[in-house]
Amino acid sequence: MVDIYMLPAYEGDCLLIRYGTTNKHNILVDGGVSINKNDISDIIEYIYDQGEKLDIIVSHIDGDHIQGLISGINEVADIKLQSCVSSVYFNHRKSIAEKLLLEDIPSEGAAEDLITVSLCSGSGYSVSEAVSLMGILKMKGLESKIDGYVDFERTITIADATLKVISPSEKELKALITEWTAEADGKLQQNVGYSSKFPKDLDKDLAELMSEKLPPADNNVTNKSSIAFIFEYEDVKVVFLGDAVPSVICNGLEAHGIQEPLQVDAIKVSHHGSSRNISQKLLTILQTDTYLMSTNGKTLHGQRTVPGKTGIAHILKNRDGEDVHIVCNYDWWDICYQDNFFSEKDKHDYLETNKLRLHSLAEQCVSIKEGLNVYGEWDDRCRL
């Protein structure tokens, strides 16, 4: 039995994988934004009360993936955290520098080594928020549980589940600590978004967009360093892509000997469904009819760039007429677009024919297959 909780996290990611039969295990993948504080603390308290274990994976260092984790951990007693948390997988500067023997990058005195109780660095995302994460992990006595170097040459076993890491590579981690150092020196320039507030592809039908090229790939250094992996437990295979980029993911798949199409049960799409984090090669190698999208339809800056309509069109094209299921933790097509994201032709050709099915976790859980369910809330009704 595998249950995935894709919690509402505004523009962020906050997911829990809960699996097993009588003795369940838990993997928290990112911690969302500040509104997820209570989700995180409630989940950890429940796991502790049940005598279970928790592993935490921090995919990368953007605030929409860690703010809720920082504040939620802060709410839980040290002794409970130390008892139930097994490992924290979190690529950070000191471990990367030591692993890669980079003498020109100081391994001591790095920003993430500073103990701080600051839980939010401001209105924008930046590397500095990872300092608070490192600080809170140290304050809560979890420093010894940190696994600080995760690249796509690894396969991690967690309580009978296998995680094949498919992003990042050594190259991306080297670039990450270069950016981290630049921020410490006050030199880092922020990326503030990719496109206009109203995407041009909304003016076109899905069928038209299938013949258009995908936009240029995401080149953000922190996104390129994102941890992505294939989760396997018994007969379940689900891919979690964080905010990773297609070229790195494809290289990671190849590193695990995966070059031919691999059928999986579901894919948690990268970067909240951005068209810049998908490629034809990736769609060809990783095959599924079910895609999980964690997004409220906007970025931090209010841009309506995720999910990308061109990306959805290419997913449909790749399935070659077979049904596509998109599971969402927000009704973004209604919330942000007042039901105008899809044209009347799109609705007639795809939605009304069920060639494209939008599943809202706000309404009910989604059963992907026997033994694999996806939920949108963490409460007593969802626990099995």
KAKAUR-V151529 format. One record per helix or strand. SS is the DSSP state (H for helix, E for strand). FROM is the first residue (numbers start at 1). LEN is the number of residues. If there is no record, write none. Layout:
BEGIN
ss & from & len
SS & FROM & LEN
SS & FROM & LEN
END
This chain:
BEGIN
ss & from & len
E & 2 & 5
E & 15 & 5
E & 25 & 5
H & 34 & 16
E & 53 & 6
H & 63 & 12
H & 78 & 7
E & 85 & 6
H & 93 & 7
H & 111 & 3
H & 128 & 12
H & 143 & 3
E & 146 & 2
E & 155 & 4
E & 161 & 7
H & 170 & 15
E & 198 & 1
H & 200 & 4
H & 206 & 4
H & 221 & 4
E & 228 & 6
E & 236 & 5
H & 246 & 10
E & 262 & 2
E & 266 & 3
H & 270 & 4
H & 275 & 3
H & 280 & 6
E & 286 & 2
E & 290 & 4
E & 304 & 1
H & 309 & 11
E & 324 & 5
H & 332 & 4
H & 344 & 8
E & 356 & 5
E & 366 & 4
E & 372 & 4
END
